[in-house]
């Protein structure tokens, strides 16, 4: 016991020395403090120009996803799907001479844009039935739409009905066509990414050598810098494409789609949100401060502290090279909100002390304010940092980065709130304490009476709401449509919807089937050709032969019949088209081999190469999924395809691979559920431990955690009940809710304990706590709520949901902390029946 008491006394002496040192610097020498802080702000401000945004596809996939590496290998083999789709619906007849000439001119203009590799249109694809041609004619040249020998009427029918072009380059009604703009591959970018990924993989396995350890940060830095240049080039390219489109808009309706366009537009959304939320939140918070506190200095000082925190955080991101993604695009608004919540607690406590000591010197008022609020605010910051830090257990890079960004930002808010704010306040004269009718006092008294008179009913309501929330949580899903992330007025939404409706789907999915390691047919096949150069390919290829055509057709037709799939292209598509060339010839391996050898390069690149590996041992079926399908469930779709191929067709599971953005995005969505459970479990465990250390009582910690569980259950239950799926933004709501809600809990329990120590009267302590700390809780919660509601101004729908549901969670947390928490503290009497120490004890 003596040892424990000695340790406590030693810790108390260290704490007092720290307090004395702090007051000598901040309160007694505020000019020096402000000078040092000014230099610190200048240092961080110098790095703001290095601040970067990142909305690349790499930022929206799982860390270390094995499917990502396979996806990249498939793209390297069959060509990138990183292209733009321009839909063209002319006001006049598409196949008229004037419109075809206009389409040709626009195509040529687009081909002339820097970094465009090719542009494929209905003018550039081979036609086999306009009029019908023979195999010998086909092998000599590939007829196209604008050639004199082409029949326009037959060409129009073929393009509308062809299994290759229908819903691909031409809508079934013949009114809309597509221009596929293929971008040049950037080999430098690909090589840097490959080097970075290889070193990261070796780091995970612990196989990095000393030289590679030094090489990794350099390669990562080079890749990040070059990636930024690539993004800027793509933005310039897309602007050039749109400028070209604008010249032809008087003649046609056009929409642009494709991953590069989505990335570019989302970059604009992020920039818009950063600026909008920064100014909007500042304006709203300033208005709230004017309404609540009235005096100019109570408006300017908190805003100054919040702005300084924003500068430090933004500069820090530029300093360490952390780019802001879609998930973290609201970081600036959150920084301002958290900083204001801390300073509001200080203002309320200062005004309370000023009313008690109207003649006190400013130094005394500031000293008492920071001393009384230091511990609860410190633990507030720590628990909020823990809540955000918990996001790093996610496998999703943007969520991980968001966690680290806010971890730093909350720490910066705490530091500046207890240095910049009190030091600046020292130059403000106390004046006369504000008095008059206190509306907020009436509200806090009302809730105190509610707790006193209807505690049983309040607990019953809380239990019912928690039950309903739990039921709603059981309906939570992560399945959502990417198209729903955007307003219907945005080009992203309109382009995706039109491509879905007219051109066979939006999101790419690849079904890859490898040949068995041992070819089961090879031993039974006889060489049909003496010349291996002419006939050997059909013998060597597992797929390109007469034996497998029916199997390929069966797989193709099964996938094509699924309601979620739009355009399906495969070797079966090419063989269906080329079937018209055989005439009276027998289709055998000889015919196929001759056809393969004599096929013109431009036809080969359209019909064969994208769907068959060069050695003939791997089959690719290119599928596009209807992103706008209300019944789309990616997980079920992928399982349905895989099960069919591995069970009904008896394909070896190792032979079948599903790839593409559908797979990568599904992996991301499924990880959301796992990370949500991990995040919440980790957060509540750490906060319970923190509460136990702070309040020195596991009983108090258990009581204090309950009001923080209810808002989380309610907000997640509301999401599930309304059928709103979790996404990369809403996944963070639960952690943020806990992180902010515990602030009110800590302040209330801390003040409640102080009030109870005065006379040991639990009932009186409730009224006094409501009338004191209750005011600050109301002010901060209302301010935070309105700040989050400002996010409805975003063009990004997940940000809107994030703002609305976080605002709902904040108000719910306020209500539980001023109703459920005091009822539990009063009924369970965690401190005993009499105060253990005097209220005048220095440590309190």
Protein Blocks (a to p, Z undefined) as FASTA:
>chain_A
ZZmmmmmmmmmmmmmmmmmmmmmmmmmmmmlmmmmmmmmmmmmmmmmmmpccdfbfklmc
cehiaklmmmmmmmmmnopabdcddddddfbdfkbmklmmmmmmmmmmmmmpghiabdcd
fklcccfklccddfklmmmpccdfklmklcfklmmmmmmmomklgoklpcfklpaccddd
dddddfklmmmmmmmmmmmmmmmnopacfklmmmmmmmmmmmmmmmmmmmmmmmmmmmmm
mmmmmmmmmmoccddedjklmmmmmmmmmmmmmmmmmmmmmmmmmmmmmmmnopaklmmm
mmmmmmmmmmmmmmmmmmnopacdfklmmmmmmmmmmmmmmmmmmmmmmmmmmmmmmmbc
fklmmmmmmmmmmmmmmmmmmmmmmmmmmmmmpcbfklmmmmmmmmmmmmmmmmmmmmmm
mmmmmmpcfbjadedjdfklmmmmmmmmmmmmmmmmmmmmmmmmmmmmmmmmmmgcfbdc
fklmpcfkbmklmmmmmmmmmnopjbdcdddddddfbafklmmpccfbfblmlmmmmmmp
mklcfklmmmmmmmmmmmmmpmkbccdcdfklmmmmmmmmnmmaccdfklmmmmmmmpcf
klmmmmmmmmocfkopaccddddddfklmkbcfklmmmmmmmmmmmmnopafklpccedj
klmmmmmmmmmmmmmmmmmmmmmmmmmmmmmmmnopaklmmmmmmmmmmmmmmmmmmmmm
nopacdfklmmmmmmmmmmmmmmmmmmmmmmmmmmmmnopaklmmmmmmmmmmmmmmmmm
mmmmmmmmmmmmpmbfklmmmmmmmmmmmmmmmmmmmmmmmmmmmmnopnojbdfbdfkl
mkZZ
